[in-house]
Amino acid sequence: MVFHRRWMLVCNFERLMNREIPLFATVWIPSKSRENLNCEEVLRVADNLMIDQGQKNDLGNQDQKKVPGNRGQKVASGNKDRKAAQEYSNSLGQNQIQGFITSQVVGRGLDERTAMAYRLDLELFYLWVEEQGKMHADKSSCQMHAVQVDWMDDYLEYLIFEKGRRFSTVSRKHQVFRCFLDYLKAEGVVEEYRKLKPVTRQEEITEDTQLTKAEVDAFFQAIQKEYDELDSDFRKRVCLRDQIMMELLFYHRIEVSELLRLEVSDYHWKTAVLKIRRKRQKDRAVYLFSQKLQEQMRQWLSEHAYFEHDGVYSNRMFLSKLGKPISMKMVINVFNKYRVMAGIEKDCTPKDLKNGLGRYAEELVWEQG
C-alpha cells in the first residue's frame, strides 16, 4: 500500500523489505512527481536513495535541504533526539519510567498523548545527563538517583537560558520531574530528596498572537470560500469537517485535546447538545447555539460513513481521509492552511483561535458604538 499526503509517501514495509528500508520510511518526492505515482515508481526512488538498514531516521534526514524551509530539519532532529533518548533510557531506569507512566498517567485515566509527553520529558532529560558527562560507571543506581535533583535543576536552567524554552514548557517538565521523584520515593528507590528549585519566569518579548475580529472573519471566510469553490463532493466533506472543528474551537472554546476525543454519540442532534470529555474534570455539556453549526453537524454526521474504513474508528467524531482519528498535528495543519489563505501573518496557533472570542466580542461592541 502506498499513499501520498502533501510532500511524502509512506511505503509499506513488506513491499520494501528486500531494499532494507525501515518500517514506515518517509520518501521525499519532487513536487513535479507527486501525481499518479505507483508502487514500482516509489521502489525505484527508494533504490536510488541507497538507504542502509542501519539508518535510524527516515529519509527526510538524509537530505534535509530537500524539505521545504527548515521544518524537515526540525522533524529529523526531533526524531533523532527521541531515538537516542529512548536507547539511553533503556539502559538507565526504563522500568522505573514505565512504572511511573503506569502509576501516574494510566492509573489516573490520562490519555496516551500525556503518557508519551511524560515519557519523552524523562528520556530527553537522561539523554542530556549523559551528554553532559554527569554519569559515571563507578556510581551505583542509588547514588545517581540521590544527585539527580541537582541534574534536574541544571537541566531546567539549561532549557530556559540556553535553549530559550517557554515558561509554560519548562513548568510542565518541572511538574513531571517532581511527580517522578515522588514516585521514586514511594517505591523506596530514594529515601529523601530536596525539592526542585522553582521555575522563574523570564521577561520575554512576546508577539501579540491573539486574533483580531477582522482576522477571525477573514479566517472563516477563507474556509467558506474554499468550500463554495470545490467541485468534488469528497473534498467538500473534508472541508466541512475542517470548518466544524475550527468553529467548535472558536465559538465554544473547546480544547484541541477535547476535540480529538469527541465521539459520534457525544452529539445529540435533537437538542443540539455536545458532550465534552474533559481530561481531568467531569464531562460538560455544550449547546451549539448557532443554527448554521447545527446544520453543519447534521450534514457531517449524515456523511460520516464516507470516512469510516472497516468500522474500526466509526465511533470517533472526526476522521481523516484514511479513516483514522484526527491527530493534533492535523488540526494544526488545518489551522495553518486557512490562516495563510486568510493572509494572517501572525505566528498564531489553534489555541489563539480558541481564546479569540473575548477579543472578538470586545471589538464588535466598539464597532457598534
Beta strands, then each sheet from edge to edge (+ up, - down):
strand 1: 2-5
strand 2: 8-11
strand 3: 26-28
strand 4: 267-268
strand 5: 273-276
strand 6: 284-287
sheet 1: 1+ 2- 3+
sheet 2: 4+ 5- 6+
end
